[in-house]
Amino acid sequence: MTRQEQGTAVLPAADHFPPELQRLCSTAVGVLHEHASVGGLCVVCGLDWPREPVRLADHNLALL
């Protein structure tokens, strides 16, 4: 279960990171917003949610 599913997704203050990590954070947030779950399916892929891009984005944000 991702932090987004749990309702605990907390975004770090990106201005404290170097540009590379700011870009990673921004990309991860975009993926989480784009690949949302509707009825247990990804709105982009139409497959069971969470998809691999969501898991990777969630893990990247957890590392920050």
All heavy atoms as TSV, in Angstrom:
chain	resi	resn	atom	element	x	y	z
A	1	MET	N	N	0.853	-1.178	0.000
A	1	MET	CA	C	0.000	0.000	0.000
A	1	MET	C	C	0.894	1.235	0.000
A	1	MET	O	O	1.818	1.340	0.783
A	1	MET	CB	C	-0.895	-0.015	1.236
A	1	MET	CG	C	-1.794	1.195	1.322
A	1	MET	SD	S	-2.924	1.205	2.725
A	1	MET	CE	C	-4.065	-0.049	2.205
A	2	THR	N	N	0.614	2.159	-0.911
A	2	THR	CA	C	1.418	3.378	-0.992
A	2	THR	C	C	0.982	4.380	0.061
A	2	THR	O	O	-0.109	4.282	0.611
A	2	THR	CB	C	1.285	4.033	-2.377
A	2	THR	OG1	O	-0.049	4.489	-2.541
A	2	THR	CG2	C	1.664	3.079	-3.496
A	3	ARG	N	N	1.845	5.364	0.307
A	3	ARG	CA	C	1.489	6.417	1.261
A	3	ARG	C	C	0.296	7.209	0.743
A	3	ARG	O	O	-0.510	7.710	1.517
A	3	ARG	CB	C	2.680	7.335	1.513
A	3	ARG	CG	C	3.783	6.627	2.291
A	3	ARG	CD	C	4.981	7.504	2.558
A	3	ARG	NE	N	5.561	7.999	1.332
A	3	ARG	CZ	C	5.916	9.264	1.140
A	3	ARG	NH1	N	5.748	10.158	2.063
A	3	ARG	NH2	N	6.446	9.640	0.017
A	4	GLN	N	N	0.158	7.304	-0.582
A	4	GLN	CA	C	-0.984	8.011	-1.160
A	4	GLN	C	C	-2.279	7.283	-0.808
A	4	GLN	O	O	-3.262	7.904	-0.454
A	4	GLN	CB	C	-0.822	8.116	-2.669
A	4	GLN	CG	C	-1.926	8.919	-3.351
A	4	GLN	CD	C	-1.744	8.966	-4.838
A	4	GLN	OE1	O	-1.074	8.114	-5.418
A	4	GLN	NE2	N	-2.338	9.949	-5.473
A	5	GLU	N	N	-2.279	5.954	-0.878
A	5	GLU	CA	C	-3.454	5.167	-0.508
A	5	GLU	C	C	-3.783	5.348	0.965
A	5	GLU	O	O	-4.941	5.377	1.347
A	5	GLU	CB	C	-3.213	3.685	-0.768
A	5	GLU	CG	C	-3.213	3.282	-2.204
A	5	GLU	CD	C	-2.881	1.823	-2.356
A	5	GLU	OE1	O	-1.763	1.427	-1.951
A	5	GLU	OE2	O	-3.735	1.084	-2.851
A	6	GLN	N	N	-2.756	5.450	1.784
A	6	GLN	CA	C	-2.955	5.583	3.216
A	6	GLN	C	C	-3.346	6.996	3.607
A	6	GLN	O	O	-3.735	7.245	4.731
A	6	GLN	CB	C	-1.666	5.211	3.963
A	6	GLN	CG	C	-1.241	3.789	3.769
A	6	GLN	CD	C	0.151	3.543	4.302
A	6	GLN	OE1	O	0.867	4.465	4.701
A	6	GLN	NE2	N	0.568	2.294	4.299
A	7	GLY	N	N	-3.247	7.930	2.674
A	7	GLY	CA	C	-3.559	9.317	2.968
A	7	GLY	C	C	-2.476	10.001	3.773
A	7	GLY	O	O	-2.716	10.976	4.458
A	8	THR	N	N	-1.244	9.478	3.682
A	8	THR	CA	C	-0.145	10.033	4.471
A	8	THR	C	C	0.962	10.620	3.613
A	8	THR	O	O	2.053	10.840	4.096
A	8	THR	CB	C	0.465	8.963	5.398
A	8	THR	OG1	O	0.971	7.902	4.591
A	8	THR	CG2	C	-0.554	8.440	6.388
A	9	ALA	N	N	0.697	10.847	2.321
A	9	ALA	CA	C	1.730	11.391	1.442
A	9	ALA	C	C	2.099	12.799	1.903
A	9	ALA	O	O	1.282	13.697	1.884
A	9	ALA	CB	C	1.261	11.414	-0.006
A	10	VAL	N	N	3.307	12.956	2.354
A	10	VAL	CA	C	3.808	14.248	2.801
A	10	VAL	C	C	4.927	14.655	1.857
A	10	VAL	O	O	5.874	13.908	1.672
A	10	VAL	CB	C	4.339	14.173	4.249
A	10	VAL	CG1	C	4.939	15.505	4.665
A	10	VAL	CG2	C	3.237	13.739	5.187
A	11	LEU	N	N	4.796	15.828	1.280
A	11	LEU	CA	C	5.804	16.293	0.344
A	11	LEU	C	C	6.850	17.115	1.070
A	11	LEU	O	O	6.518	17.991	1.857
A	11	LEU	CB	C	5.150	17.140	-0.747
A	11	LEU	CG	C	4.065	16.432	-1.542
A	11	LEU	CD1	C	3.467	17.396	-2.557
A	11	LEU	CD2	C	4.604	15.205	-2.216
A	12	PRO	N	N	8.114	16.824	0.823
A	12	PRO	CA	C	9.184	17.590	1.455
A	12	PRO	C	C	9.253	18.992	0.871
A	12	PRO	O	O	8.801	19.244	-0.238
A	12	PRO	CB	C	10.441	16.792	1.115
A	12	PRO	CG	C	10.087	16.039	-0.113
A	12	PRO	CD	C	8.610	15.777	-0.057
A	13	ALA	N	N	9.824	19.891	1.615
A	13	ALA	CA	C	10.045	21.249	1.118
A	13	ALA	C	C	11.166	21.189	0.091
A	13	ALA	O	O	12.334	21.067	0.431
A	13	ALA	CB	C	10.411	22.175	2.265
A	14	ALA	N	N	10.803	21.236	-1.181
A	14	ALA	CA	C	11.755	20.999	-2.266
A	14	ALA	C	C	12.845	22.055	-2.353
A	14	ALA	O	O	13.908	21.800	-2.913
A	14	ALA	CB	C	11.011	20.902	-3.591
A	15	ASP	N	N	12.614	23.250	-1.818
A	15	ASP	CA	C	13.615	24.304	-1.949
A	15	ASP	C	C	14.870	24.039	-1.115
A	15	ASP	O	O	15.847	24.755	-1.229
A	15	ASP	CB	C	13.015	25.663	-1.606
A	15	ASP	CG	C	12.440	25.724	-0.200
A	15	ASP	OD1	O	12.067	24.672	0.348
A	15	ASP	OD2	O	12.368	26.837	0.345
A	16	HIS	N	N	14.860	22.994	-0.305
A	16	HIS	CA	C	16.027	22.642	0.502
A	16	HIS	C	C	16.943	21.636	-0.199
A	16	HIS	O	O	17.944	21.233	0.360
A	16	HIS	CB	C	15.596	22.052	1.847
A	16	HIS	CG	C	14.827	23.013	2.692
A	16	HIS	ND1	N	15.369	24.157	3.225
A	16	HIS	CD2	C	13.528	23.002	3.072
A	16	HIS	CE1	C	14.450	24.811	3.913
A	16	HIS	NE2	N	13.323	24.133	3.828
A	17	PHE	N	N	16.575	21.241	-1.406
A	17	PHE	CA	C	17.327	20.218	-2.124
A	17	PHE	C	C	18.021	20.798	-3.346
A	17	PHE	O	O	17.574	21.810	-3.890
A	17	PHE	CB	C	16.385	19.102	-2.585
A	17	PHE	CG	C	15.737	18.357	-1.457
A	17	PHE	CD1	C	14.369	18.431	-1.257
A	17	PHE	CD2	C	16.482	17.565	-0.596
A	17	PHE	CE1	C	13.765	17.747	-0.225
A	17	PHE	CE2	C	15.890	16.873	0.436
A	17	PHE	CZ	C	14.525	16.963	0.626
A	18	PRO	N	N	19.083	20.132	-3.802
A	18	PRO	CA	C	19.735	20.566	-5.040
A	18	PRO	C	C	18.767	20.374	-6.220
A	18	PRO	O	O	17.795	19.637	-6.118
A	18	PRO	CB	C	20.954	19.658	-5.153
A	18	PRO	CG	C	20.714	18.529	-4.243
A	18	PRO	CD	C	19.746	18.975	-3.205
A	19	PRO	N	N	19.046	21.028	-7.348
A	19	PRO	CA	C	18.139	20.979	-8.506
A	19	PRO	C	C	17.772	19.563	-8.962
A	19	PRO	O	O	16.636	19.318	-9.358
A	19	PRO	CB	C	18.909	21.719	-9.600
A	19	PRO	CG	C	19.856	22.602	-8.868
A	19	PRO	CD	C	20.205	21.888	-7.595
A	20	GLU	N	N	18.709	18.642	-8.901
A	20	GLU	CA	C	18.439	17.275	-9.340
A	20	GLU	C	C	17.348	16.633	-8.484
A	20	GLU	O	O	16.458	15.948	-8.990
A	20	GLU	CB	C	19.712	16.418	-9.282
A	20	GLU	CG	C	20.802	16.870	-10.214
A	20	GLU	CD	C	21.657	18.003	-9.641
A	20	GLU	OE1	O	21.451	18.417	-8.474
A	20	GLU	OE2	O	22.527	18.493	-10.375
A	21	LEU	N	N	17.427	16.831	-7.171
A	21	LEU	CA	C	16.426	16.255	-6.276
A	21	LEU	C	C	15.108	17.014	-6.364
A	21	LEU	O	O	14.038	16.418	-6.204
A	21	LEU	CB	C	16.938	16.214	-4.843
A	21	LEU	CG	C	18.072	15.223	-4.590
A	21	LEU	CD1	C	18.502	15.264	-3.129
A	21	LEU	CD2	C	17.669	13.814	-4.976
A	22	GLN	N	N	15.167	18.311	-6.642
A	22	GLN	CA	C	13.932	19.072	-6.853
A	22	GLN	C	C	13.187	18.531	-8.070
A	22	GLN	O	O	11.967	18.367	-8.044
A	22	GLN	CB	C	14.235	20.554	-7.040
A	22	GLN	CG	C	14.700	21.242	-5.783
A	22	GLN	CD	C	15.022	22.712	-6.026
A	22	GLN	OE1	O	14.584	23.305	-7.001
A	22	GLN	NE2	N	15.799	23.294	-5.133
A	23	ARG	N	N	13.929	18.218	-9.129
A	23	ARG	CA	C	13.341	17.656	-10.344
A	23	ARG	C	C	12.750	16.277	-10.065
A	23	ARG	O	O	11.650	15.955	-10.518
A	23	ARG	CB	C	14.402	17.593	-11.445
A	23	ARG	CG	C	13.859	17.648	-12.821
A	23	ARG	CD	C	14.902	17.888	-13.914
A	23	ARG	NE	N	16.266	17.452	-13.663
A	23	ARG	CZ	C	17.270	18.251	-13.295
A	23	ARG	NH1	N	17.075	19.538	-13.134
A	23	ARG	NH2	N	18.474	17.784	-13.096
A	24	LEU	N	N	13.466	15.455	-9.295
A	24	LEU	CA	C	12.973	14.126	-8.928
A	24	LEU	C	C	11.670	14.251	-8.137
A	24	LEU	O	O	10.702	13.539	-8.400
A	24	LEU	CB	C	14.018	13.378	-8.096
A	24	LEU	CG	C	13.597	12.023	-7.547
A	24	LEU	CD1	C	13.368	11.024	-8.668
A	24	LEU	CD2	C	14.637	11.503	-6.581
A	25	CYS	N	N	11.637	15.174	-7.192
A	25	CYS	CA	C	10.440	15.394	-6.382
A	25	CYS	C	C	9.276	15.840	-7.263
A	25	CYS	O	O	8.156	15.321	-7.150
A	25	CYS	CB	C	10.738	16.427	-5.303
A	25	CYS	SG	S	9.359	16.730	-4.195
A	26	SER	N	N	9.531	16.783	-8.140
A	26	SER	CA	C	8.486	17.291	-9.024
A	26	SER	C	C	7.947	16.198	-9.937
A	26	SER	O	O	6.732	16.074	-10.140
A	26	SER	CB	C	9.050	18.445	-9.850
A	26	SER	OG	O	8.103	18.907	-10.761
A	27	THR	N	N	8.837	15.388	-10.492
A	27	THR	CA	C	8.423	14.287	-11.361
A	27	THR	C	C	7.594	13.275	-10.589
A	27	THR	O	O	6.548	12.816	-11.063
A	27	THR	CB	C	9.650	13.603	-11.984
A	27	THR	OG1	O	10.378	14.569	-12.741
A	27	THR	CG2	C	9.248	12.442	-12.871
A	28	ALA	N	N	8.037	12.932	-9.387
A	28	ALA	CA	C	7.311	11.957	-8.566
A	28	ALA	C	C	5.911	12.451	-8.233
A	28	ALA	O	O	4.937	11.704	-8.320
A	28	ALA	CB	C	8.092	11.654	-7.294
A	29	VAL	N	N	5.800	13.720	-7.878
A	29	VAL	CA	C	4.487	14.291	-7.559
A	29	VAL	C	C	3.584	14.253	-8.789
A	29	VAL	O	O	2.408	13.902	-8.708
A	29	VAL	CB	C	4.637	15.730	-7.014
A	29	VAL	CG1	C	3.284	16.432	-6.940
A	29	VAL	CG2	C	5.300	15.713	-5.651
A	30	GLY	N	N	4.147	14.586	-9.949
A	30	GLY	CA	C	3.371	14.535	-11.189
A	30	GLY	C	C	2.857	13.145	-11.499
A	30	GLY	O	O	1.706	12.972	-11.901
A	31	VAL	N	N	3.702	12.152	-11.309
A	31	VAL	CA	C	3.302	10.760	-11.553
A	31	VAL	C	C	2.182	10.364	-10.599
A	31	VAL	O	O	1.204	9.731	-11.006
A	31	VAL	CB	C	4.508	9.802	-11.417
A	31	VAL	CG1	C	4.053	8.347	-11.366
A	31	VAL	CG2	C	5.479	10.010	-12.560
A	32	LEU	N	N	2.312	10.742	-9.331
A	32	LEU	CA	C	1.278	10.389	-8.354
A	32	LEU	C	C	-0.059	11.042	-8.693
A	32	LEU	O	O	-1.115	10.435	-8.500
A	32	LEU	CB	C	1.723	10.783	-6.942
A	32	LEU	CG	C	2.849	9.936	-6.359
A	32	LEU	CD1	C	3.313	10.520	-5.034
A	32	LEU	CD2	C	2.414	8.496	-6.179
A	33	HIS	N	N	-0.024	12.252	-9.212
A	33	HIS	CA	C	-1.262	12.932	-9.590
A	33	HIS	C	C	-1.842	12.361	-10.881
A	33	HIS	O	O	-3.060	12.242	-11.023
A	33	HIS	CB	C	-1.036	14.432	-9.743
A	33	HIS	CG	C	-0.890	15.125	-8.437
A	33	HIS	ND1	N	-1.950	15.634	-7.736
A	33	HIS	CD2	C	0.205	15.374	-7.679
A	33	HIS	CE1	C	-1.526	16.169	-6.609
A	33	HIS	NE2	N	-0.213	16.021	-6.552
A	34	GLU	N	N	-0.968	12.021	-11.824
A	34	GLU	CA	C	-1.428	11.517	-13.125
A	34	GLU	C	C	-1.986	10.101	-13.016
A	34	GLU	O	O	-3.032	9.804	-13.582
A	34	GLU	CB	C	-0.258	11.545	-14.111
A	34	GLU	CG	C	-0.628	11.085	-15.507
A	34	GLU	CD	C	0.556	11.118	-16.450
A	34	GLU	OE1	O	1.599	11.690	-16.099
A	34	GLU	OE2	O	0.442	10.549	-17.539
A	35	HIS	N	N	-1.284	9.239	-12.321
A	35	HIS	CA	C	-1.691	7.834	-12.214
A	35	HIS	C	C	-2.543	7.634	-10.965
A	35	HIS	O	O	-2.176	6.921	-10.036
A	35	HIS	CB	C	-0.451	6.927	-12.161
A	35	HIS	CG	C	0.283	6.857	-13.460
A	35	HIS	ND1	N	0.066	5.865	-14.394
A	35	HIS	CD2	C	1.222	7.673	-13.992
A	35	HIS	CE1	C	0.837	6.059	-15.432
A	35	HIS	NE2	N	1.555	7.162	-15.221
A	36	ALA	N	N	-3.696	8.260	-10.956
A	36	ALA	CA	C	-4.601	8.162	-9.811
A	36	ALA	C	C	-5.449	6.896	-9.913
A	36	ALA	O	O	-5.574	6.291	-10.978
A	36	ALA	CB	C	-5.508	9.391	-9.769
A	37	SER	N	N	-6.031	6.532	-8.797
A	37	SER	CA	C	-6.879	5.339	-8.741
A	37	SER	C	C	-8.347	5.745	-8.778
A	37	SER	O	O	-8.786	6.606	-8.027
A	37	SER	CB	C	-6.601	4.573	-7.446
A	37	SER	OG	O	-7.532	3.517	-7.292
A	38	VAL	N	N	-9.072	5.098	-9.664
A	38	VAL	CA	C	-10.526	5.235	-9.703
A	38	VAL	C	C	-11.103	3.828	-9.731
A	38	VAL	O	O	-10.879	3.078	-10.682
A	38	VAL	CB	C	-11.001	6.041	-10.938
A	38	VAL	CG1	C	-12.520	6.037	-11.029
A	38	VAL	CG2	C	-10.470	7.453	-10.889
A	39	GLY	N	N	-11.752	3.467	-8.647
A	39	GLY	CA	C	-12.323	2.124	-8.570
A	39	GLY	C	C	-11.275	1.028	-8.572
A	39	GLY	O	O	-11.521	-0.064	-9.057
A	40	GLY	N	N	-10.093	1.341	-8.064
A	40	GLY	CA	C	-9.016	0.350	-8.007
A	40	GLY	C	C	-8.248	0.187	-9.304
A	40	GLY	O	O	-7.414	-0.703	-9.424
A	41	LEU	N	N	-8.537	1.046	-10.286
A	41	LEU	CA	C	-7.825	0.998	-11.561
A	41	LEU	C	C	-7.111	2.313	-11.807
A	41	LEU	O	O	-7.602	3.383	-11.443
A	41	LEU	CB	C	-8.805	0.731	-12.713
A	41	LEU	CG	C	-9.582	-0.577	-12.663
A	41	LEU	CD1	C	-10.582	-0.635	-13.811
A	41	LEU	CD2	C	-8.657	-1.773	-12.696
A	42	CYS	N	N	-5.967	2.235	-12.459
A	42	CYS	CA	C	-5.199	3.429	-12.824
A	42	CYS	C	C	-5.939	4.163	-13.934
A	42	CYS	O	O	-6.332	3.556	-14.934
A	42	CYS	CB	C	-3.801	3.025	-13.291
A	42	CYS	SG	S	-2.798	4.409	-13.858
A	43	VAL	N	N	-6.136	5.479	-13.780
A	43	VAL	CA	C	-6.859	6.246	-14.786
A	43	VAL	C	C	-6.068	6.385	-16.089
A	43	VAL	O	O	-6.649	6.635	-17.134
A	43	VAL	CB	C	-7.270	7.651	-14.267
A	43	VAL	CG1	C	-8.225	7.544	-13.116
A	43	VAL	CG2	C	-6.060	8.480	-13.903
A	44	VAL	N	N	-4.750	6.211	-16.041
A	44	VAL	CA	C	-3.921	6.312	-17.249
A	44	VAL	C	C	-3.838	4.955	-17.953
A	44	VAL	O	O	-4.080	4.850	-19.151
A	44	VAL	CB	C	-2.495	6.815	-16.906
A	44	VAL	CG1	C	-1.584	6.746	-18.117
A	44	VAL	CG2	C	-2.560	8.224	-16.371
A	45	CYS	N	N	-3.518	3.914	-17.202
A	45	CYS	CA	C	-3.275	2.591	-17.774
A	45	CYS	C	C	-4.545	1.739	-17.869
A	45	CYS	O	O	-4.626	0.836	-18.697
A	45	CYS	CB	C	-2.258	1.827	-16.926
A	45	CYS	SG	S	-0.732	2.717	-16.606
A	46	GLY	N	N	-5.494	1.985	-16.954
A	46	GLY	CA	C	-6.700	1.160	-16.909
A	46	GLY	C	C	-6.466	-0.201	-16.281
A	46	GLY	O	O	-7.315	-1.076	-16.364
A	47	LEU	N	N	-5.306	-0.376	-15.649
A	47	LEU	CA	C	-4.971	-1.650	-15.025
A	47	LEU	C	C	-5.038	-1.514	-13.512
A	47	LEU	O	O	-5.219	-0.428	-12.980
A	47	LEU	CB	C	-3.563	-2.076	-15.463
A	47	LEU	CG	C	-3.379	-2.233	-16.979
A	47	LEU	CD1	C	-1.911	-2.460	-17.317
A	47	LEU	CD2	C	-4.237	-3.372	-17.515
A	48	ASP	N	N	-4.899	-2.650	-12.813
A	48	ASP	CA	C	-4.941	-2.628	-11.347
A	48	ASP	C	C	-3.987	-1.586	-10.807
A	48	ASP	O	O	-2.869	-1.427	-11.288
A	48	ASP	CB	C	-4.554	-4.001	-10.771
A	48	ASP	CG	C	-5.627	-5.042	-10.999
A	48	ASP	OD1	O	-6.799	-4.666	-11.176
A	48	ASP	OD2	O	-5.294	-6.237	-10.988
A	49	TRP	N	N	-4.434	-0.898	-9.778
A	49	TRP	CA	C	-3.664	0.178	-9.154
A	49	TRP	C	C	-3.131	-0.311	-7.831
A	49	TRP	O	O	-3.802	-1.082	-7.160
A	49	TRP	CB	C	-4.581	1.392	-8.954
A	49	TRP	CG	C	-3.873	2.663	-8.671
A	49	TRP	CD1	C	-3.432	3.561	-9.570
A	49	TRP	CD2	C	-3.536	3.188	-7.388
A	49	TRP	NE1	N	-2.828	4.616	-8.939
A	49	TRP	CE2	C	-2.884	4.408	-7.589
A	49	TRP	CE3	C	-3.698	2.735	-6.087
A	49	TRP	CZ2	C	-2.404	5.180	-6.549
A	49	TRP	CZ3	C	-3.232	3.501	-5.052
A	49	TRP	CH2	C	-2.597	4.722	-5.292
A	50	PRO	N	N	-1.956	0.052	-7.362
A	50	PRO	CA	C	-1.031	0.999	-7.973
A	50	PRO	C	C	-0.132	0.325	-8.996
A	50	PRO	O	O	0.311	-0.803	-8.809
A	50	PRO	CB	C	-0.207	1.496	-6.789
A	50	PRO	CG	C	-0.182	0.362	-5.821
A	50	PRO	CD	C	-1.503	-0.344	-6.014
A	51	ARG	N	N	0.151	1.035	-10.044
A	51	ARG	CA	C	1.054	0.579	-11.096
A	51	ARG	C	C	2.496	0.836	-10.656
A	51	ARG	O	O	2.761	1.573	-9.710
A	51	ARG	CB	C	0.779	1.310	-12.417
A	51	ARG	CG	C	-0.637	1.198	-12.929
A	51	ARG	CD	C	-1.106	-0.208	-13.223
A	51	ARG	NE	N	-0.177	-0.902	-14.098
A	51	ARG	CZ	C	0.010	-2.220	-14.094
A	51	ARG	NH1	N	-0.658	-2.971	-13.278
A	51	ARG	NH2	N	0.872	-2.773	-14.903
A	52	GLU	N	N	3.425	0.265	-11.386
A	52	GLU	CA	C	4.853	0.419	-11.066
A	52	GLU	C	C	5.303	1.882	-11.000
A	52	GLU	O	O	6.035	2.249	-10.087
A	52	GLU	CB	C	5.716	-0.366	-12.066
A	52	GLU	CG	C	7.175	-0.422	-11.709
A	52	GLU	CD	C	7.472	-1.185	-10.422
A	52	GLU	OE1	O	6.629	-2.005	-9.986
A	52	GLU	OE2	O	8.535	-0.953	-9.842
A	53	PRO	N	N	4.857	2.756	-11.937
A	53	PRO	CA	C	5.278	4.162	-11.830
A	53	PRO	C	C	4.853	4.806	-10.504
A	53	PRO	O	O	5.592	5.607	-9.937
A	53	PRO	CB	C	4.582	4.845	-13.007
A	53	PRO	CG	C	4.334	3.756	-13.990
A	53	PRO	CD	C	4.077	2.524	-13.164
A	54	VAL	N	N	3.682	4.433	-10.014
A	54	VAL	CA	C	3.209	4.983	-8.739
A	54	VAL	C	C	4.073	4.482	-7.591
A	54	VAL	O	O	4.450	5.243	-6.703
A	54	VAL	CB	C	1.726	4.628	-8.515
A	54	VAL	CG1	C	1.272	4.987	-7.107
A	54	VAL	CG2	C	0.866	5.322	-9.549
A	55	ARG	N	N	4.391	3.208	-7.609
A	55	ARG	CA	C	5.244	2.648	-6.546
A	55	ARG	C	C	6.618	3.310	-6.535
A	55	ARG	O	O	7.145	3.655	-5.478
A	55	ARG	CB	C	5.383	1.138	-6.722
A	55	ARG	CG	C	4.130	0.387	-6.374
A	55	ARG	CD	C	4.404	-1.123	-6.325
A	55	ARG	NE	N	3.157	-1.825	-6.429
A	55	ARG	CZ	C	2.736	-2.471	-7.512
A	55	ARG	NH1	N	3.491	-2.518	-8.587
A	55	ARG	NH2	N	1.575	-3.085	-7.519
A	56	LEU	N	N	7.198	3.481	-7.721
A	56	LEU	CA	C	8.517	4.113	-7.808
A	56	LEU	C	C	8.474	5.573	-7.347
A	56	LEU	O	O	9.360	6.021	-6.608
A	56	LEU	CB	C	9.046	4.038	-9.250
A	56	LEU	CG	C	9.442	2.651	-9.732
A	56	LEU	CD1	C	9.771	2.690	-11.222
A	56	LEU	CD2	C	10.605	2.106	-8.928
A	57	ALA	N	N	7.449	6.293	-7.752
A	57	ALA	CA	C	7.311	7.691	-7.325
A	57	ALA	C	C	7.147	7.771	-5.819
A	57	ALA	O	O	7.758	8.623	-5.157
A	57	ALA	CB	C	6.124	8.344	-8.039
A	58	ASP	N	N	6.336	6.892	-5.260
A	58	ASP	CA	C	6.126	6.873	-3.817
A	58	ASP	C	C	7.429	6.574	-3.083
A	58	ASP	O	O	7.752	7.230	-2.090
A	58	ASP	CB	C	5.060	5.841	-3.459
A	58	ASP	CG	C	4.664	5.888	-2.014
A	58	ASP	OD1	O	4.211	6.965	-1.554
A	58	ASP	OD2	O	4.806	4.855	-1.331
A	59	HIS	N	N	8.210	5.621	-3.577
A	59	HIS	CA	C	9.495	5.281	-2.958
A	59	HIS	C	C	10.476	6.441	-3.067
A	59	HIS	O	O	11.218	6.720	-2.118
A	59	HIS	CB	C	10.094	4.032	-3.592
A	59	HIS	CG	C	9.310	2.788	-3.278
A	59	HIS	ND1	N	9.509	1.616	-3.938
A	59	HIS	CD2	C	8.336	2.546	-2.383
A	59	HIS	CE1	C	8.684	0.700	-3.471
A	59	HIS	NE2	N	7.959	1.260	-2.533
A	60	ASN	N	N	10.486	7.120	-4.216
A	60	ASN	CA	C	11.394	8.273	-4.387
A	60	ASN	C	C	11.067	9.371	-3.390
A	60	ASN	O	O	11.975	9.951	-2.792
A	60	ASN	CB	C	11.322	8.821	-5.803
A	60	ASN	CG	C	12.029	7.917	-6.795
A	60	ASN	OD1	O	12.872	7.116	-6.430
A	60	ASN	ND2	N	11.664	8.048	-8.052
A	61	LEU	N	N	9.780	9.659	-3.208
A	61	LEU	CA	C	9.409	10.694	-2.226
A	61	LEU	C	C	9.740	10.256	-0.810
A	61	LEU	O	O	10.114	11.081	0.022
A	61	LEU	CB	C	7.914	11.019	-2.349
A	61	LEU	CG	C	7.532	11.840	-3.569
A	61	LEU	CD1	C	6.010	12.028	-3.620
A	61	LEU	CD2	C	8.230	13.172	-3.582
A	62	ALA	N	N	9.599	8.967	-0.526
A	62	ALA	CA	C	9.914	8.469	0.812
A	62	ALA	C	C	11.405	8.648	1.124
A	62	ALA	O	O	11.765	8.872	2.281
A	62	ALA	CB	C	9.532	6.995	0.930
A	63	LEU	N	N	12.244	8.572	0.104
A	63	LEU	CA	C	13.685	8.748	0.314
A	63	LEU	C	C	14.064	10.184	0.602
A	63	LEU	O	O	15.099	10.456	1.200
A	63	LEU	CB	C	14.461	8.246	-0.908
A	63	LEU	CG	C	14.434	6.747	-1.121
A	63	LEU	CD1	C	15.081	6.402	-2.460
A	63	LEU	CD2	C	15.128	6.026	0.017
A	64	LEU	N	N	13.234	11.111	0.154
A	64	LEU	CA	C	13.533	12.528	0.384
A	64	LEU	C	C	13.070	12.863	1.757
A	64	LEU	O	O	13.244	13.467	2.549
A	64	LEU	CB	C	12.842	13.407	-0.659
A	64	LEU	CG	C	13.264	13.145	-2.097
A	64	LEU	CD1	C	12.405	13.976	-3.049
A	64	LEU	CD2	C	14.725	13.505	-2.309
